[in-house]
Amino acid sequence: MPVEDFLDALETRHRDRIMATVQLLAEQGHQLRRPQSDTVVGPIKELGIRMGKLRYRILYFILLQDAAILLHALAKKDRRAAGGR
């Protein structure tokens, strides 16, 4: 699902929280680190946003040091909140 469509489908407070993290990415670029950003593999990174029992992930990469390309967004239940390890 395209990131914009994913965000449009969320309730306002979740979308606002995610957009605040995207704004941090816009401001800090490749300098953004954990817990907001982490490397997945190679140049692919992810933004991580926790909201209650949900963990939102947005996969992205930095293009030419000054543009973040958002690739994919998803939500999953937090294992710790769901009783996992």
Secondary structure, 3 states (H helix, E strand, C coil): CCHHHHHHCCCHHHHHHHHHHHHHHHHHHHHCCCCCEEEEECCEEEEEEEECCEEEEEEEEEECCCEEEEEEEEEEECCCCCCCC
